[in-house]
Every structure is written in structure tokens, then in C-alpha cells.
Amino acid sequence: MLLRGGREVPLIPRYLDLLILLVQRRHEAVPRRDILDGAWSDVVVSDGALTQAVRTLRRALGDHSREPAFIRTVSRHGYQFVCADVAEEPDEGPLVAAAPSASSVPVAAAAAPLPETDAFEAALARLIVSGPVAASEEGEAERREAAEALHALGTAEALRRLDARPGHEAARALLRDARWDVPGAGDVPLVGVPGGVMAARVLVELRLRRALRLAGRRWTAAAAGGAMAGLVGGALGGLALALAPGSSAPAIVMVPLALVGAMVGGLGAAGVGAGLAMAEALARSLRGLALVVLGALGGATIGFSVHVLGRWTLAALFGQDLWMVGGGLEGLGLGAAAGLGYALATPRPEGGMAAPQGGERVRAALVAGLCCAGAGVVLTWMGRSLAGASLNAMARAFAGSQVGLTPLARLLGEREMGPLTRTVLAAYEGLLFGFGLILGLTRRPR
């Protein structure tokens, strides 16, 4: 607890964790990266969340950023707890607030007595604002902090006081969104209440704005992970093709196959990663379902687009209409499988962007990879073509091509690329794709 004068100062648990972290490491300036890994280790948030948390702590402590008595901002680095009078005592028995001497009390704390005004009314006044300032990222963060404070004070009482005020729809939407971040917060219904439809619309707009801010770096990291997986997969496939008995492919075939793999993997992961990032940023109570649906939608969109452009390009340049090249259905299946595996490996009943670390991150990537491998096998049995089968079809269409996969089929006991070879290749591609995608998606932004 945070006490002042023997009275508790209410703080959101995550903000109290941040204060404790800064006090524990008070002899150094704590980098923003360490703060996010410590206080927000289980979820990805924007830099604005940290800024708002520090602003809230300063308000609770009666501190000022220009002349800090408690928390100092270290430009382009992080924050440091600078109050020199810190004593540590064993946590034994009831907590008794000691009366510090006047000389040991920082000026900011002495000049900021506990407010006597109604805490509900003060928070409601900060929550119900409008205009350009309220719509800015800083204004939104300020209003969200007020919503979280109202949940800590009492959700039911906050809603009772809120409903009689003008502009309560937008405030209700913020309360609905903020309840996931305050342990013990009550429900904020939108159905069957005055202004519920308007509040639902505001909630959707709010989450879309935040989704676009949070998902940008997330999906680019996913695309990079997919591209790296495709690069490795293509290079290993090229090496196996060059070493296979009876193959005429030179060792240099590893290079173009690696580049093709990187391009295909990167594009596919960009589509699926965008869907997964948006799902985590938008969905709360239905995060798992949203991951499957939006992952499938992202994969289908990019798969269909690449399929159409690829067929058009080959037909225009070489007069070959290769309809069997994979596309939208393959993207839909892999995207849904990646979303399912990711949801199973990172359950978050409260929603938000999961941030597994270390072994948990590898496990999440492996689970998603196995789900994608299974989806690849099912798609193959349905007669669909992933990257390897599509490449083989193109090689057969162009005389003199050295990237036909018949030598690989012979390694598996088939004279030509048959069901067994297609199944093994599909599982291999799906495993690498899902693993690289989720490994990139869960990389914490630097």
C-alpha cells in the first residue's frame, strides 16, 4: 500500500508495482525497457501507458516533473526515484505509519495534502471532457486513468453518478474498456442502458485507434519472423534438393529458393500477423475467437491477392495460367491455425497483447507451428498447394527448370511428387511458417 499521513492513497496495482520497482532500484536510472519488462511483463503496451503511469504516480505523491522530489525523468533513458529518505523495515505485524520529521519530508509531499473533495466527482470531472485535447493520445490516456480510478473507487457508484450527466456515452465506453485493467472492477453493460448503442460505437472507435497504434510494430515484427522462417526453409530445401540423388540442381539453387521462401513467408506473415495484432488490440472477452477469425481473414486476404497477381504476372509474361498455385484458401487455413495455436499457448482471459518471454515464447511459437503444420497437411489432402507444391507446378510448366522437386520425392520412395511428398512438404512449411510468425509477433518492441 501507499500511505500518506496514515491514510491509504489508492493506486492501480500495476502502477504500485512500478513505484515499488523504482524504489527498489533507486540508486540508478531505470531504463524504460526494464520498466516495461517488469511492470508490464505480461502484455505489450504503448510508450504512452508508461508516461501516463508516471504522471499518475506523481499526482498521487504530490510530485512535479520540473522540480521532482520523488520521480525524475532521465531524458531518452527512463526514470529514477530520487527521494533520499528511504527506510526498509521487515514486513512483520500490523502496519504503523511513522511520523517523519519535518526536515525529512520532501517539499512536494508537504505541499500536497490529501484532497478533501469527493473522489468520485474529481475523477468524473476528468473523465467527462470533450474537444481536441480529449481526442489526443495524451488526453485519452488522462481520461483512461480517471476511468481506472473510478473502478478502484467502485464501478456501480461511478455508473450511478455518470448516467445523469451529459456526454455519459463516451465515458461509459472508456469505463467498459478500462475494466479489464483493474482487478475487481465491476461490469459495465452496454445493452439495455440509456445511450448503450452510442457507447458501443465509441468503444469500437476507441479500440480501433488504439489497435492501429499498437499493432503497427507488432505486425511488422511478425512479417520479419515469417520472412526469416521462409529464408531458412528455402535454403534448407535448396540444399536438400542439390544433395538428393539424381538431382541436376546446383548448390547455388539455395540462394534463389531462400529468396523465394523469404518473400512468400514474409508476405504470408504480414497478412496473418496484421490479423493477429488487430485481434489482440481489439478483442478482450473473445480474444481466442478473434485471433482465429482475424488471423484467417488476414491470411485469406494476402493469399488471394498474391494468387491473383501471380497468375496475372505469369500469364502476361510467359503465357502460362497456373491456376493450381496456392492462394486464398491456403492463407485462410494457415491464418486460422496460427491464431488457434497462439490463443491456446497464450491464454489471456482479460484480453490484450500477450508478451511471453524466454521458454514461454518458444513454446507459443512451437504450438502455433504445429497447428499450422496440421493445417498444411489437411489442405494438401484437400488437393490444395502450399509453396513447395506450387513451385513444383511452375517448374513442370517451364522447360529446363532445375527446381523441380522430383529428386526429393525419390528420397521419400515416390517416383514423382505424390501424396507422401506433398504431405511432408506441407507439414514442414506450416511448422516453419507458424513458428517464425509467432516468434516475430511476440518479440517485444525496442
Secondary structure, DSSP 8 states (H G I E B T S, - for coil): --EETTEE----HHHHHHHHHHHHTTTS-EEHHHHHHHHTTTB---HHHHHHHHHHHHHHHT--SSS-SSEEEETTTEEEE--S--------SS-------GGGS-HHHHT-----S-HHHHHHHHHS--SHHHHSHHHHHHHHHHHHHHHHH-HHHHHHHHTTSTTHHHHHHHHHHHGGGSTT------TTSTTHHHHHHHHHHHHHHHHHHHHHHHHHHHHHHHHHHHHHHHHHHHHHHHHSTT----GGGHHHHHHHHHHHHHHHHHHHHHHHHHHHHH-STTHHHHHHHHHHHHHHHHHHHHHHHHHHHHHHHHS---TTS--HHHHHHHHHHHHHHHHHHS--TT-S-B---THHHHHHHHHHHHHHHHHHHHHHHTT---HHHHHHHHHHHSTT-S--SHHHHHHTT-SSS-HHHHHHHHHHHHHHHHHHHHHHHTS---
